[in-house]
């Protein structure tokens, strides 16, 4: 059995980058929701922050769904 180390390294690199990107995107969503809470406590509105947070969560869900479709196919 011969292991293709270049392909294994490539898969590791791509999965590491995608994982970090998903964590960063989810963190941005959480930060957007936290801005909404802060604005509500101060009596303001944070519609843009909430919209951005929902967009981040939607992008995370789309990336996860795409990954699952790659695994299933």
C-alpha positions in Angstrom: 0.0 0.0 0.0 1.3 3.4 -1.0 0.2 6.6 0.7 -0.1 9.7 -1.4 1.3 12.2 1.1 0.7 15.2 -1.1 -3.0 14.4 -1.5 -3.3 13.8 2.2 -1.6 17.1 3.0 -3.9 18.9 0.5 -7.0 17.4 2.2 -5.7 18.4 5.6 -5.0 22.0 4.5 -8.3 22.5 2.8 -10.2 21.1 5.8 -8.3 23.3 8.2 -9.0 26.4 6.2 -12.7 25.6 5.8 -13.0 24.8 9.5 -11.4 28.1 10.5 -13.6 30.0 8.0 -16.8 28.4 9.4 -15.8 29.2 13.0 -15.0 32.8 12.0 -18.4 33.1 10.2 -20.3 31.6 13.1 -18.4 34.0 15.4 -19.5 37.0 13.3 -23.1 35.8 13.6 -22.8 35.6 17.3 -21.3 39.0 17.5 -24.2 40.4 15.4 -26.7 38.9 17.8 -24.8 40.4 20.7 -25.0 43.8 19.1 -28.7 43.4 18.9 -28.9 42.6 22.6 -26.7 45.6 23.4 -28.8 47.9 21.2 -32.1 46.6 22.8 -30.7 47.4 26.3 -29.9 50.9 25.2 -33.3 51.4 23.5 -32.0 51.4 20.0 -32.4 49.3 16.9 -29.7 47.1 15.3 -31.5 45.8 12.2 -28.3 45.7 10.1 -26.5 43.7 12.8 -29.3 41.2 13.0 -29.5 40.9 9.2 -25.8 40.3 9.0 -26.0 37.7 11.8 -28.7 35.8 10.0 -26.7 36.0 6.7 -23.7 34.5 8.5 -25.8 31.7 10.0 -27.3 31.0 6.6 -23.9 30.8 5.0 -22.8 28.4 7.7 -25.8 26.2 7.2 -25.2 26.3 3.4 -21.6 25.3 3.9 -22.5 22.4 6.2 -25.2 21.2 3.7 -22.7 21.4 0.9 -20.2 19.3 2.9 -22.9 16.7 3.7 -23.9 16.5 0.0 -20.2 15.9 -0.9 -20.0 13.1 1.6 -23.3 11.5 0.5 -22.6 11.7 -3.2 
